[in-house]
């Protein structure tokens, strides 16, 4: 390859499928290193799941990282190095042994299609939240007082927390951890990584909003890896959050309250709460048609298979990469970290090609 070809090659962008935390992080890091990208997002807004969640800061920052998403979105929308295509999706990608690679983009809801010449493809299609209605005995969708963690998060973000608290004073709130996670019977026999810390942050946020709220958190075991996990647990304990090991098996309606049935030492114990919050797990999205067209497959849990355990950013197809929760459950911090590794892998491969 002659040096005269290099400027032409640099004009071909990296196509990033998904405009959530992972995709936006990859795009920003590439832009900072002079590499153009096209972010293709099926929805009409950037930000993904985290874009719907509230900052958990109380009188101090609880390091939920949700506030970083708005900055990422603004950067993508204003950067000359990033082209944003909301309301578009990737229909197919044609890698080849030669120089040219084509990405067929399709505008959702229309017949409009466009072909983009691309240097590489990054898949950041995220995860699917577990449907808690599958756990019939937990009452989500049947009992008005049962919410998911994400639903309460969205109410906080839109200043509608009163739809959760109602007109009651001194609510008793129960958190149920690992709903749809660490559960072989529902096909999710793995930890979703984000639920424990997210629930503790939400407990602290609710108590900050109303100190009369009493919180009980039911858990299998607390996954609090990271240097701030212990501090978060201590803060929750200092605020009176009650921690009970064990997963309640049923929630019943009881005179406009919730009766929670807990199995302990072979006996069913009953306790009454006003609200329940289910910490639901991350499930893989169904494989997109372009993923199957590329010859990529799912791992044992249904997430996109990366190249190997020591190379989690590349795939078995040259110039096709993955980042974020499309290839396994992660919290926001680990999603950003993995996206950074993916950006580094892309740049290393470009350097090896002399681009």
C-alpha positions in Angstrom: 0.0 0.0 0.0 1.5 3.3 -1.0 1.5 6.4 1.2 -0.7 8.2 -1.3 -3.6 5.9 -0.4 -3.5 6.8 3.3 -5.6 10.0 3.3 -8.3 8.2 1.2 -8.4 5.4 3.8 -8.7 7.8 6.7 -11.8 9.2 5.1 -13.7 5.9 5.6 -15.4 6.0 9.0 -15.9 3.3 11.7 -19.6 2.3 11.8 -20.9 2.0 15.3 -24.2 0.2 15.8 -25.9 1.5 18.9 -26.0 4.9 20.5 -25.9 4.0 24.2 -23.1 4.3 26.6 -20.8 1.8 24.9 -21.3 3.2 21.4 -20.9 6.8 22.4 -17.7 6.0 24.4 -16.1 4.3 21.4 -17.1 7.2 19.1 -15.7 9.8 21.5 -12.4 8.0 22.0 -11.9 7.5 18.3 -12.8 11.1 17.6 -10.2 12.3 20.1 -7.6 10.3 18.1 -8.7 11.8 14.7 -10.8 8.8 13.6 -14.3 9.5 12.1 -17.3 7.4 13.0 -21.0 7.0 12.1 -23.2 6.2 15.1 -26.3 4.3 13.9 -29.1 4.2 16.5 -32.5 2.6 15.8 -34.3 4.8 18.3 -34.9 8.5 17.8 -32.7 9.5 20.7 -29.2 8.7 21.9 -28.3 7.4 25.4 -29.8 3.9 25.4 -31.2 2.6 28.7 -29.0 4.8 30.8 -30.4 7.9 29.1 -33.7 7.1 30.9 -32.2 6.9 34.3 -31.7 9.6 36.9 -28.5 10.8 38.7 -28.4 9.1 42.1 -26.6 12.0 43.9 -27.8 12.8 47.3 -25.8 15.3 49.4 -22.8 13.6 47.8 -22.0 11.9 44.5 -22.7 8.2 44.6 -20.8 7.5 41.4 -23.7 6.0 39.4 -22.2 7.5 36.2 -25.6 8.3 34.8 -24.8 12.0 34.5 -22.0 11.2 32.1 -24.5 10.1 29.4 -25.8 13.6 28.7 -22.2 14.8 28.2 -21.5 11.9 25.9 -24.7 12.7 23.8 -23.8 16.4 23.5 -20.3 15.5 22.4 -21.5 13.2 19.7 -24.0 15.7 18.4 -21.5 18.5 18.2 -18.3 16.7 17.1 -17.2 17.1 13.5 -15.7 13.6 13.7 -19.0 11.9 14.6 -22.0 11.5 12.3 -25.1 10.6 14.2 -27.9 8.6 12.4 -30.9 8.3 14.8 -33.9 6.4 13.4 -31.5 4.3 11.3 -30.3 0.7 11.6 -27.7 -1.5 10.0 -29.2 -3.9 7.5 -25.9 -5.7 6.5 -22.2 -5.3 6.6 -19.9 -6.7 3.9 -16.3 -7.1 5.0 -13.8 -8.3 2.5 -10.2 -9.3 2.2 -9.6 -6.2 0.1 -9.8 -2.5 1.1 -13.5 -1.8 0.6 -16.1 -2.6 3.2 -19.8 -1.7 2.8 -22.4 -0.9 5.4 -26.0 -1.0 4.2 -28.0 1.4 6.4 -31.8 1.5 6.5 -34.0 4.2 7.8 -36.5 2.7 10.2 -40.1 2.8 9.1 -39.2 3.7 5.5 -37.8 2.0 2.4 -34.8 4.4 2.3 -31.4 2.7 2.2 -27.9 4.1 1.9 -24.5 2.4 1.5 -21.5 3.7 3.4 -17.9 2.8 2.8 -16.5 1.8 6.2 -13.2 0.8 7.7 -14.6 -1.3 10.4 -17.8 -2.2 12.3 -18.5 -2.0 16.1 -21.5 -3.7 17.5 -22.8 -2.0 20.7 -26.5 -3.1 20.7 -26.8 -3.4 24.4 -29.1 -5.7 26.4 -32.7 -6.5 26.9 -34.2 -6.0 30.5 -35.6 -9.2 32.0 -39.4 -9.2 31.8 -40.5 -9.5 35.5 -44.0 -10.5 34.5 -42.5 -14.0 34.0 -42.2 -14.2 37.7 -45.9 -14.4 38.3 -45.7 -14.7 42.1 -43.9 -11.4 42.3 -46.9 -9.4 41.0 -45.3 -7.0 38.5 -48.0 -5.8 36.1 -50.6 -7.2 38.4 -50.0 -5.3 41.7 -49.8 -1.5 41.4 -47.4 -1.3 44.3 -44.7 -3.4 42.6 -42.1 -1.6 40.4 -38.9 -2.4 38.7 -35.7 -0.5 39.7 -35.6 1.0 36.2 -39.2 2.3 36.5 -38.5 4.1 39.7 -35.3 5.5 38.2 -37.3 6.9 35.3 -39.9 8.4 37.7 -37.0 10.2 39.5 -35.6 11.5 36.2 -38.9 13.0 35.2 -39.8 14.4 38.7 -42.7 12.0 39.0 -41.6 10.1 42.1 -45.1 10.8 43.7 -46.4 8.1 41.3 -44.3 5.7 43.4 -44.7 7.1 46.9 -48.4 8.1 46.6 -49.8 9.9 49.5 -48.4 7.6 52.2 -46.1 8.8 54.9 -43.2 6.7 56.1 -43.3 4.1 53.3 -41.9 0.6 54.0 -40.1 -0.4 50.8 -38.7 -3.8 49.9 -36.0 -4.4 47.3 -35.9 -7.8 45.6 -32.5 -8.6 44.1 -31.6 -11.0 41.3 -35.0 -11.0 39.6 -34.2 -12.9 36.4 -30.5 -13.2 37.3 -28.6 -16.1 38.9 -31.6 -18.1 38.1 -31.2 -21.3 36.0 -35.0 -21.9 35.9 -35.5 -18.7 33.9 -32.4 -19.1 31.7 -30.3 -16.4 33.4 -27.9 -18.3 35.5 -25.4 -15.5 35.8 -24.9 -12.2 37.7 -26.0 -9.1 35.9 -23.3 -7.1 37.7 -25.1 -3.8 38.2 -28.1 -4.6 40.4 -26.6 -4.6 43.9 -24.9 -1.3 43.8 -27.8 0.2 41.8 -30.3 -0.9 44.5 -28.1 0.5 47.3 -27.9 3.8 45.5 -31.6 3.9 44.9 -32.2 3.1 48.6 -30.0 6.1 49.6 -31.7 8.3 47.0 -35.2 7.4 48.3 -34.2 8.1 51.9 -32.6 11.3 50.8 -35.9 12.4 49.2 -37.9 11.3 52.3 -36.0 10.3 55.4 -39.2 8.6 56.7 -38.9 5.9 54.1 -37.8 2.5 55.6 -35.9 0.2 53.3 -35.4 -3.6 53.4 -33.1 -5.1 50.8 -33.4 -8.9 50.2 -30.4 -10.4 48.5 -28.7 -13.7 47.6 -25.2 -12.2 48.3 -24.1 -8.7 47.7 -21.8 -8.2 44.7 -20.0 -5.0 45.5 -16.7 -5.2 43.6 -14.8 -2.0 43.1 -13.1 0.4 45.4 -16.4 2.3 46.2 -18.5 -0.8 46.9 -17.7 -1.0 50.6 -18.3 2.7 51.1 -21.7 2.4 49.4 -22.7 -0.4 51.7 -21.6 1.5 54.8 -23.5 4.5 53.7 -26.7 2.4 53.3 -26.2 0.8 56.7 -25.6 4.2 58.3 -29.0 5.3 56.9 -30.7 2.3 58.4 -31.1 0.2 55.3 -32.0 -3.3 56.5 -30.2 -6.1 54.7 -31.7 -9.6 54.7 -30.2 -12.6 53.0 -32.7 -14.7 51.1 -35.1 -14.2 48.2 -38.8 -13.9 49.0 -40.9 -16.3 47.0 -44.2 -14.4 46.7 -45.8 -11.0 46.9 -49.5 -10.8 47.7 -52.0 -7.9 47.9 -53.1 -7.3 51.5 -55.4 -4.4 52.3 -53.7 -2.0 49.9 -50.3 -3.2 51.2 -48.0 -6.0 50.1 -47.6 -9.2 52.0 -44.2 -10.7 51.3 -43.7 -14.4 51.9 -40.2 -15.4 52.9 -39.0 -19.0 53.4 -36.6 -19.3 56.3 -35.5 -22.5 57.9 -38.3 -24.5 56.3 -41.0 -22.0 57.4 -42.9 -19.4 55.5 -42.6 -16.0 57.2 -44.9 -13.1 56.3 -44.0 -9.4 56.4 -45.9 -6.4 55.2 -44.5 -3.6 52.9 -46.1 -0.6 51.1 -44.0 -0.9 47.9 -41.7 -3.5 46.3 -38.9 -2.7 43.9 -37.6 -5.6 41.7 -33.9 -5.4 40.5 -34.3 -7.1 37.2 -31.4 -8.6 35.3 -29.8 -8.0 31.9 -30.8 -10.4 29.1 -29.2 -10.6 25.7 -30.9 -9.0 22.8 -32.0 -11.3 20.0 -29.2 -11.6 17.5 -29.6 -9.0 14.7 -29.8 -10.3 11.1 -26.5 -8.6 10.3 -24.9 -10.4 13.2 -25.9 -13.8 11.8 -25.0 -12.7 8.3 -21.5 -12.0 9.4 -21.3 -15.5 10.8 -21.1 -14.4 14.4 -22.7 -16.6 17.1 -24.0 -16.3 20.6 -22.3 -17.6 23.7 -23.9 -20.1 26.1 -26.0 -17.3 27.6 -27.1 -15.8 24.3 -24.8 -12.8 24.2 -22.6 -12.1 21.1 -19.5 -14.2 21.2 -16.2 -12.3 21.2 -13.0 -13.7 19.8 -11.9 -15.3 23.1 -11.7 -14.7 26.8 -8.5 -12.8 26.5 -9.7 -10.7 23.5 -13.2 -9.5 24.4 -13.3 -6.6 22.0 -12.6 -8.3 18.7 -14.8 -11.0 17.1 -13.9 -14.0 14.9 -14.5 -11.7 11.9 -11.7 -9.3 10.9 -12.6 -5.6 11.4 -15.8 -6.4 13.4 -15.7 -5.5 17.1 -18.0 -5.6 20.1 -18.4 -3.3 23.1 -20.6 -3.1 26.2 -23.5 -5.3 27.3 -24.2 -6.9 23.9 -21.4 -9.4 24.7 -22.2 -9.8 28.4 -23.8 -8.1 31.4 -22.0 -5.1 32.9 -22.6 -2.0 35.0 -22.0 1.4 33.5 -18.5 1.8 34.8 -17.4 -1.6 33.3 -19.3 -0.8 30.0 -17.3 2.4 29.6 -14.1 0.5 30.4 -14.8 -2.2 27.9 -15.7 0.4 25.2 -12.3 2.0 25.9 -10.6 -1.4 25.3 -12.5 -1.7 22.1 -11.4 1.7 20.9 -7.8 0.8 21.7 -8.2 -2.5 19.8 -9.5 -0.6 16.7 -6.7 1.9 16.8 -4.0 -0.8 17.3 -5.4 -2.7 14.2 -5.4 0.5 12.1 -1.8 1.1 13.1 -0.9 -2.4 12.1 -2.4 -1.8 8.7 -0.5 1.4 8.3 -3.7 3.5 8.4 
